[in-house]
Amino acid sequence: MPIGAQPRGRRGTVEEPYSPLNLRLVLALFGMVVCAILAALLFNAGWTVPGWLLAAWSVAAAVDAVVIQLRRRARARAEGGRKHSLFE
């Protein structure tokens, strides 16, 4: 998967991107924090299998956040540092 401003062949344009990267970043970070907290609570309660599942989801959300941040940086370089709202 290319880590660029927007993958080639997509229908989105600069004015109307196909993916709101800022919103995706916020949601990925929220999911990471919630899953990490719940995993810690489950480990503390002795429920190891659900704790490991939530820990794995937390790691997946962290990886997703890194990929999204790389795409946001590429978009900023391509557009000259233009700021975007949460839904762009």
Secondary structure, 3 states (H helix, E strand, C coil): CCCCCCCCCCCCCCCCCCCCHHHHHHHHHHHHHHHHHHHHHHHHHCCHHHHHHHHHHHHHHHHHHHHHHHHHHHHHHHHCCCCCCCCC
